[in-house]
Each structure stands twice: as structure tokens, then as C-alpha cells.
Amino acid sequence: MSAPLRIAVAGLGTVGAGVVEILQRQTTLLSARCNRDIMITAVSARDASRDRGVSLANIAWEENTVALASRKDVDVVVELIGGSEGVAKSLCETALAQGKHVVTANKALIAHHGGALAKLAEQRGIQLMFEAAVAGGIPVIKLMKQGLAANNYTKIVGILNGTCNFILSTMERTRRSFEDVLSEAQALGYAEADPSFDIDGVDAAHKLCILSALAFSTTPAIDGITIEGIRNISAADILAAEELGYRIRLIGITERTDRGIELRVYPALLPEGSPVSEVDGVYNAVHIFGDAVGDMFIEGRGAGRGATASAVIADIMEIARGDVSQPFLVPAASLATPVIVPMEDYESAYYVRLHVADHSGVLFALTRIFSAHDISVASFIQHAPKEATHGVDIILTTHTTLEKRMNHALREISAMPSILSSPCLIRIEE
Ligand SMILES: NC(=O)c1ccc[n+]([C@@H]2O[C@H](COP(=O)([O-])OP(=O)(O)OC[C@H]3O[C@@H](n4cnc5c(N)ncnc54)[C@H](OP(=O)(O)O)[C@@H]3O)[C@@H](O)[C@H]2O)c1
């Protein structure tokens, strides 16, 4: 048996305490599977006095978290603090510069600085691993780097945020409003007190740009992603989508096209029965398309103590076994800056809900505007007003058209006096 692999854990919150707990509980199993012991030699967090629910006996406590990176009794630094800057970034940079392997669950850090950190790791001949940063417990990065490595990837579609998926699938099942279900998600611990990172799509975008970098050999590029969240999805949209044979889910898509890479996170209408539309609750899923394998769909827990710790420990075990891989599959120095297709050049079918005054002639005016922009309407539903004083909801779907045409048409439509509130536009992904 080789000498034990000595690890330092920075951050002892949900994931960090989970990692410590599982490493301690599964010691014998992990040693047998790696043919080597894994031992925690040092830890750090903000508050040394806090009870973490795990034993820290015989483990050094480091007051200065970044100093973990320079300890002589540490081979691997496990960063479980979070955030794209500050202590997490300094710790990872220092650890790599000191020749220590880094394992992290930090999607924000990898989305912003993954390219530079990967270069540093490769220059030093050490490992930078971040399986837990994307889709929690689902081993999608290992799948892309190992089992599917022979493929040219063409497209990846993911449900990458469990909070949004819980909210949308619960709205669908219970017919409740967005605000009501968001409060429930907060009470259940699925959403933060400030839920904006999740519900505005930023968290999913961080994960998507990591998958895109792996698939298309580019540097992670968070700045070029089109990001829309789910705040504007109403119970009326969920109901209308159902009537049309669709479900609404927040998805991330990265796709290679002739014009560049399309990178987008937004709520979309997905045909009922398609694998991604069937993902319920806090689950995540990834649908990968490769030229040799065809397509592959995996689903599992995208967050939480156990699932995330499971992914972190799988990375530690890979290092313990001496497996070597490049963080983004190809040499970091060869990662290209992605050419991202502007959203206005994107082509899709669209769902549009308009709240309009219940006057004659409104529908005629709407169809005239769509036709002036060369947009062909595919279907139309009108929901009768519940009370005489309210307007009506008109729901239209279009055939495939250019996003910029839809934007121009909706700008004109919004200026019509009979339009009572901002139009709701959702893309349809077939
Ligand atoms: N939670 C999940 O389900 C999940 C899933 C996938 C990925 N992740 C990622 O995993 C990482 C950790 O998430 P988490 O949910 O475990 O977070 P958390 O529960 O908030 O824990 C964060 C830990 O970092 C420590 N910390 C914060 N600021 C620090 C600083 N300036 N110096 C030293 N320590 C500091 C905290 O110390 P104190 O405890 O002393 O305050 C705490 O122990 C994040 O990158 C997150 O995106 C989380």
C-alpha cells in the first residue's frame, strides 16, 4: 500500500462537514478501493468554536485558511468555501502554486477562473478536479472525460438547478403561484433567503459554462451566456403549456453550430414525455449528445450534503489512485476562446402570452404585426376573463423564427394601448 493521501478541508458547512463525515465513516471501504488510506490532516473555516456534528479530534485547525495550502502534511486541498474571488480563489491558486492537488465544488470559481487554474495545475503536473461543481452528485464530468471521451460532443441540455426545478414542477403539480412555491422552497431549505442566484439562472449558467468548456475545448466563458431566470413564469403559463402539450423547465443548453457556440439558460417549453421535461422536484439531469454514442441521459440529486460530498470524495479517490487527467480534457493552453452566437441570431419557435383588453380587433392587430415581421403563428388560445373587469390572456405559439424578429414584433405589440402588461415570451425547445 502507498503512503496515506493527506488532505486538508477548507470550509466545514453543508458540503465540507459531509465530506469529513463520509471520509470518517467509509475509511475501510475507501482504503480498499484506492489501495491507500485517505486521512484528513487539517481543516479550516471561519468559526473554530462551532459544532459541525463531526469529530475533528486529531485534525489540525488552521486559523488562516490560505495557510492550508503551504502545510507540509497536506497533499490535496479540498476547497468547500464558495465564491469566485476572495479566500476560495487565493487558497486554490496558492495550493496549485505549491504543487498541491485541488478538489473543489465551487462552480463560480471554475466558471470565472477555470482556464487559468487549469493551466497552473498542468504546469505543476498536479490535479485540479471539480466534479461536484456541476449537477452535485451526478458524475457528468467523469462521464464526459472518461466513458464518453471518444465522442465529438454536439449538444448538452441540462436541468442544472434543483431549486428552479422544484419550483416549476411544484407549480405544475399544485397549480400554485411562483411566490407561494418559492416560500415553500425556502422553508424546506431548497432555496436561500436571497434566492436570486438560483432563480435568476446564474447558478445554472456557471455549471453550463463548465460543461460547455469540456464539450467544446474552450475556456469557461460566463460573460457570453444568455441568462434568463424563472421569476416571470406564472401559473397561467404552466397551465397553458400543459394545454399545448408541454412542460416548463429552466434549462441550460450549449450547442455547436456553424456560426459558433450557442450558450443559453432560460425557462423553456419542452414536449411532454421528453426526458428533460419529466425531471421533477430538486433533481438535476444532463442530456449529452455525441457523434458516436448518440445521446445519453443521466439524472440524480444536484445538491445536498450527501450527493455533493459523494462527488467530492470520488475526485479525492481518483487522486489517491494516481489517475491523471487534464481538467478540461485537452491541454489548458490549447483551450480556445469560445465564439458565442448572439442571441438575436438564434432561431426558435416561441410561446407568447399577452394580457390584453377584451376588445374586438385586438387579435387582428396582433396577427398583422406578426405577419409584418414574417412570423408565422402556429397556434392560438384565448382564456376567458374570470371577472368582467379583467382583460383576457391570449396565448400564441409561433413556427421557428429569428429571435430578433420576435423582439421587434414584441416591441411593437407592447406599445399597443390594448396590451395591459408586458408580454411573456418563452422559447419552445423541441
Ligand atoms: N450545498 C450544496 O448542496 C452544494 C452543491 C454543489 C456545490 N456546492 C458548492 O460547495 C461549496 C460549499 O457550499 P456549502 O453549501 O457547503 O456552503 P456553506 O454551508 O455556506 O459552507 C461554507 C463554509 O465555508 C466557510 N467559510 C466561509 N467564508 C470563509 C472564509 N472567508 N474563510 C474561511 N472559511 C470560510 C464557512 O465557515 P463557518 O462555518 O465557520 O461560517 C463554512 O464552513 C460552494 O462552492 C458551493 O457552490 C454546494
The ligand as a Gaussian input file, in Angstrom:
#p B3LYP/6-31G(d) Opt

LIG

0 1
 N      -24.695000      22.918000      -0.698000
 C      -24.782000      22.210000      -1.820000
 O      -25.675000      21.387000      -1.975000
 C      -23.742000      22.370000      -2.900000
 C      -23.881000      21.618000      -4.078000
 C      -22.898000      21.733000      -5.061000
 C      -21.839000      22.598000      -4.881000
 N      -21.766000      23.338000      -3.722000
 C      -20.632000      24.246000      -3.580000
 O      -19.862000      23.823000      -2.452000
 C      -19.254000      24.942000      -1.823000
 C      -19.658000      24.987000      -0.349000
 O      -21.061000      25.069000      -0.258000
 P      -21.819000      24.837000       1.138000
 O      -23.265000      24.709000       0.775000
 O      -21.172000      23.761000       1.919000
 O      -21.591000      26.248000       1.834000
 P      -21.813000      26.622000       3.386000
 O      -22.705000      25.621000       4.044000
 O      -22.205000      28.044000       3.397000
 O      -20.360000      26.454000       3.997000
 C      -19.325000      27.323000       3.699000
 C      -18.158000      27.057000       4.612000
 O      -17.106000      27.926000       4.250000
 C      -16.614000      28.593000       5.415000
 N      -16.194000      29.941000       5.051000
 C      -16.941000      30.931000       4.523000
 N      -16.206000      32.045000       4.317000
 C      -14.964000      31.735000       4.738000
 C      -13.751000      32.460000       4.818000
 N      -13.689000      33.733000       4.409000
 N      -12.671000      31.828000       5.324000
 C      -12.733000      30.546000       5.730000
 N      -13.858000      29.812000       5.691000
 C      -14.946000      30.401000       5.204000
 C      -17.769000      28.641000       6.380000
 O      -17.241000      28.737000       7.694000
 P      -18.175000      28.810000       9.018000
 O      -18.945000      27.503000       9.012000
 O      -17.218000      28.901000      10.128000
 O      -19.056000      30.001000       8.839000
 C      -18.450000      27.299000       6.084000
 O      -17.902000      26.296000       6.872000
 C      -19.717000      26.164000      -2.636000
 O      -18.763000      26.451000      -3.617000
 C      -20.992000      25.685000      -3.296000
 O      -21.299000      26.361000      -4.503000
 C      -22.678000      23.245000      -2.751000

